[in-house]
Amino acid sequence: MPASVVPVLMYHHVSPTPGLITVSPAHFAAQMCWLKRHGYTTLTLDALAGFLAGEPVPAKSVVISFDDGYLDNWVYAHPVLEQYGLHAVLFLITRWLGEGPLRPHAGQGNTPLPACLSHHAGKTAIDAGQTDLVMMRWSEVLAARDAGTFEFHSHTHTHNRWDKIYPGDADNKSKALAHDLASSRNLLTERLGEVSSHLCWPQGYYDDDYIRVAEAAGFRHLYTTEPGVVGADSMASRLPRIVVKDRGLGWFAPRMWAYRQPALARWYLGRKSR
């Protein structure tokens, strides 16, 4: 029987360095092992778009999404996904990615691993222009894509909140966002050879102007941080996702069961958002 709803799980960091929006490698590995052992299909965003258009997907379908493109996604998440043959989606902040050779990851024996900063320390490093300490390199993006562990989409070019930079100025806000999205699309096309119709909003913020500009730029599937599961009746311009916490299977497993039950998922996630 095909799925009636699809949960889109949301991760940021997978790292042994504790901090905000961070899941430990041990918990992430346990969660991915559980999905594999219980027969889940990890969808591409093209498959999710097909589901929205009425195409069937397997009953146990899930999207594993990551935001930003942190170095720890390569060092710790990539080898786990590769080990279990799972596929994830990564929304990249294109301006923050740099050049250089591949760095070691956790699937390479006893090779010393690069340090992965906490979320707070990473923000400080980015503000100081030291993005290579925090973010993936383009070489790592290509390696992960070729391995099939990640596909890559836009999280804008700068991660700026243009509504805050131009408060009350809808014209300049829209112009700045349009330039930002064009820069992201151009760089993704240059580096990956293509760009998709999928966009994730920085900090989950959007308004009617944001949606209009994004759709004019060629983005049709817009991802938020609003809690919920994606159903056939979901609006492509307001797709919900589910935050995954740094918790073990006693937390993860019952929620994954609930997220497959449309009424229960909507009730539970609606209750948690209040």
C-alpha positions as CSV (number, residue, x, y, z in Angstrom):
1,M,0.0,0.0,0.0
2,P,1.5,3.4,-0.9
3,A,2.2,6.1,1.6
4,S,-0.5,8.7,2.4
5,V,1.9,11.0,4.1
6,V,5.7,11.5,4.0
7,P,7.7,12.9,7.0
8,V,10.6,15.2,6.0
9,L,13.1,14.9,8.8
10,M,15.3,18.0,9.5
11,Y,18.9,17.8,10.7
12,H,21.6,20.4,10.9
13,H,24.8,19.2,12.7
14,V,25.8,15.6,13.3
15,S,28.8,16.0,15.6
16,P,30.5,14.8,18.8
17,T,30.7,18.5,19.8
18,P,27.5,19.3,21.7
19,G,25.5,22.4,20.8
20,L,22.3,23.8,19.4
21,I,20.6,21.8,16.5
22,T,23.2,19.0,16.9
23,V,22.6,15.3,16.9
24,S,25.5,13.1,18.2
25,P,27.0,10.6,15.7
26,A,25.9,7.7,18.0
27,H,22.3,8.8,17.9
28,F,22.3,9.6,14.2
29,A,23.8,6.2,13.4
30,A,21.1,4.5,15.6
31,Q,18.4,6.4,13.9
32,M,19.6,5.6,10.4
33,C,20.1,1.9,11.3
34,W,16.5,1.8,12.6
35,L,15.2,3.2,9.3
36,K,17.2,0.7,7.3
37,R,16.2,-2.2,9.6
38,H,12.5,-1.3,9.4
39,G,12.4,-1.1,5.6
40,Y,12.1,2.7,5.0
41,T,12.7,4.2,1.6
42,T,14.6,7.5,1.7
43,L,13.1,9.6,-1.1
44,T,14.8,12.0,-3.4
45,L,13.1,15.4,-3.7
46,D,12.1,14.5,-7.2
47,A,10.2,11.6,-5.8
48,L,8.6,13.8,-3.2
49,A,7.6,16.2,-5.9
50,G,6.1,13.3,-7.8
51,F,4.2,12.3,-4.6
52,L,2.7,15.8,-4.4
53,A,1.7,15.4,-8.1
54,G,-0.2,12.2,-7.3
55,E,2.5,9.5,-8.0
56,P,2.6,6.7,-5.4
57,V,5.6,6.2,-3.1
58,P,6.3,3.2,-0.8
59,A,4.3,3.0,2.4
60,K,7.4,3.6,4.6
61,S,8.8,6.6,2.8
62,V,10.8,9.4,4.5
63,V,13.0,12.3,3.4
64,I,16.1,13.0,5.4
65,S,17.0,16.7,5.0
66,F,20.0,18.7,6.2
67,D,20.3,22.5,6.3
68,D,23.3,24.7,5.6
69,G,26.1,22.2,4.6
70,Y,28.3,21.9,7.7
71,L,31.7,20.1,7.6
72,D,30.3,17.6,10.1
73,N,27.7,16.5,7.5
74,W,30.7,15.1,5.5
75,V,32.8,13.9,8.4
76,Y,30.0,12.1,10.4
77,A,26.7,11.9,8.5
78,H,28.0,10.9,5.1
79,P,29.7,7.6,6.2
80,V,26.7,6.5,8.2
81,L,24.4,7.1,5.2
82,E,26.9,5.3,3.0
83,Q,27.1,2.3,5.4
84,Y,23.3,1.8,5.4
85,G,22.7,2.7,1.8
86,L,20.5,5.6,2.6
87,H,20.0,8.9,0.7
88,A,19.7,12.4,2.2
89,V,19.0,15.9,0.9
90,L,21.2,18.9,1.8
91,F,20.2,22.5,1.3
92,L,23.4,24.5,0.8
93,I,24.3,28.0,1.6
94,T,26.3,28.4,-1.5
95,R,28.4,31.5,-0.6
96,W,29.9,29.7,2.5
97,L,31.4,26.7,0.6
98,G,35.1,26.8,-0.3
99,E,37.8,25.1,-2.2
100,G,40.3,22.4,-1.2
101,P,40.9,18.7,-1.2
102,L,38.7,16.2,0.5
103,R,39.1,16.0,4.3
104,P,38.9,12.7,6.2
105,H,35.6,11.3,7.3
106,A,34.7,8.8,10.0
107,G,34.4,5.9,7.7
108,Q,38.1,5.8,7.0
109,G,39.5,3.7,9.8
110,N,41.8,5.5,12.3
111,T,42.5,8.5,10.1
112,P,42.5,11.7,12.3
113,L,39.4,13.7,11.7
114,P,39.0,17.4,11.4
115,A,37.6,19.3,14.3
116,C,34.0,20.1,14.1
117,L,33.0,23.3,15.9
118,S,29.8,23.8,18.0
119,H,27.0,25.7,16.3
120,H,27.8,28.8,18.3
121,A,31.6,28.7,17.7
122,G,30.8,28.0,14.0
123,K,28.7,31.1,13.7
124,T,31.6,33.1,15.2
125,A,34.1,31.6,12.7
126,I,31.8,32.3,9.8
127,D,31.3,36.0,10.9
128,A,35.2,36.2,11.0
129,G,35.4,34.9,7.4
130,Q,36.7,31.4,8.5
131,T,34.0,29.4,6.7
132,D,36.4,26.5,5.8
133,L,36.5,25.6,9.5
134,V,32.8,25.2,9.5
135,M,31.4,24.3,6.1
136,M,31.8,21.5,3.5
137,R,34.0,22.2,0.5
138,W,32.8,21.8,-3.1
139,S,35.1,18.8,-3.4
140,E,33.2,17.1,-0.6
141,V,29.8,18.1,-2.1
142,L,30.8,16.4,-5.3
143,A,32.2,13.3,-3.5
144,A,29.0,12.9,-1.5
145,R,26.8,13.4,-4.6
146,D,28.8,10.8,-6.5
147,A,28.6,8.3,-3.6
148,G,24.8,8.8,-3.6
149,T,24.6,9.8,0.1
150,F,23.4,13.4,-0.6
151,E,21.7,15.4,-3.2
152,F,22.1,19.2,-3.1
153,H,19.6,22.1,-3.4
154,S,19.5,25.8,-2.5
155,H,19.3,27.3,0.9
156,T,20.0,30.7,-0.7
157,H,23.4,32.1,-1.4
158,T,23.9,34.3,1.7
159,H,21.4,32.9,4.3
160,N,20.4,36.6,4.9
161,R,16.9,37.5,6.2
162,W,16.2,40.3,3.8
163,D,13.0,41.2,5.7
164,K,15.2,42.2,8.6
165,I,17.7,44.0,6.5
166,Y,15.0,46.0,4.7
167,P,12.2,46.2,7.3
168,G,9.1,47.8,5.8
169,D,10.7,48.1,2.4
170,A,9.1,45.4,0.3
171,D,10.7,46.6,-3.0
172,N,14.3,46.5,-1.9
173,K,13.7,43.3,0.1
174,S,12.3,41.6,-3.0
175,K,15.2,42.8,-5.2
176,A,17.8,41.6,-2.7
177,L,16.2,38.2,-2.4
178,A,15.9,37.9,-6.2
179,H,19.6,38.6,-6.5
180,D,20.4,36.2,-3.7
181,L,18.4,33.4,-5.3
182,A,19.9,34.0,-8.7
183,S,23.4,33.8,-7.3
184,S,22.6,30.5,-5.6
185,R,21.1,29.1,-8.8
186,N,24.1,30.2,-10.9
187,L,26.6,28.7,-8.5
188,L,24.8,25.4,-8.2
189,T,24.5,25.2,-11.9
190,E,28.2,26.0,-12.3
191,R,29.4,23.5,-9.7
192,L,26.9,20.7,-10.1
193,G,25.7,21.1,-13.7
194,E,22.1,21.7,-12.7
195,V,19.8,23.4,-10.2
196,S,16.4,22.1,-9.0
197,S,13.0,23.6,-8.2
198,H,13.6,23.0,-4.4
199,L,14.5,25.8,-2.0
200,C,14.7,25.8,1.8
201,W,14.1,29.2,3.6
202,P,16.8,30.5,6.0
203,Q,15.5,30.2,9.5
204,G,12.3,28.9,8.0
205,Y,11.0,32.4,7.4
206,Y,8.9,33.3,4.4
207,D,6.1,35.7,3.5
208,D,4.0,36.3,0.4
209,D,6.8,38.4,-1.2
210,Y,9.4,35.7,-0.6
211,I,7.1,33.1,-2.2
212,R,6.5,35.3,-5.2
213,V,10.2,36.0,-5.8
214,A,11.2,32.4,-5.3
215,E,8.6,31.1,-7.8
216,A,9.7,33.8,-10.3
217,A,13.3,32.5,-9.9
218,G,12.2,29.0,-10.8
219,F,11.7,27.5,-7.3
220,R,8.4,25.6,-7.0
221,H,8.9,23.5,-3.9
222,L,9.6,25.6,-0.8
223,Y,10.6,24.1,2.5
224,T,9.9,25.6,5.9
225,T,10.6,24.8,9.5
226,E,6.9,24.5,10.3
227,P,6.1,21.1,11.9
228,G,4.0,18.6,9.9
229,V,4.1,15.8,7.4
230,V,3.8,16.1,3.7
231,G,0.5,14.8,2.3
232,A,-1.0,14.8,-1.2
233,D,-2.9,18.0,-0.2
234,S,0.2,19.9,1.0
235,M,1.0,23.2,-0.7
236,A,4.3,23.0,-2.6
237,S,5.0,26.6,-1.5
238,R,4.8,25.7,2.2
239,L,6.2,22.3,2.8
240,P,6.6,21.3,6.5
241,R,9.4,19.4,8.1
242,I,10.1,17.7,11.5
243,V,13.0,18.6,13.8
244,V,15.0,15.5,14.9
245,K,16.3,15.8,18.4
246,D,19.5,14.4,19.9
247,R,17.7,11.4,21.4
248,G,17.9,7.7,21.2
249,L,15.5,5.1,19.7
250,G,13.1,5.3,22.6
251,W,12.3,8.8,21.3
252,F,12.8,8.2,17.6
253,A,11.0,5.0,16.9
254,P,7.5,5.8,18.3
255,R,7.5,9.1,16.5
256,M,8.4,7.5,13.2
257,W,5.4,5.2,13.7
258,A,3.2,8.2,14.5
259,Y,4.4,10.2,11.5
260,R,3.0,7.5,9.1
261,Q,-0.5,7.9,10.5
262,P,-2.0,11.0,8.9
263,A,-4.4,12.0,11.6
264,L,-2.2,11.1,14.5
265,A,0.8,12.9,12.9
266,R,-1.1,16.1,12.4
267,W,-2.6,16.0,15.8
268,Y,0.7,15.2,17.5
269,L,2.8,17.7,15.6
270,G,0.2,20.4,15.9
271,R,0.1,19.9,19.6
272,K,3.9,20.1,19.9
273,S,4.0,23.4,17.9
274,R,1.7,25.1,20.3
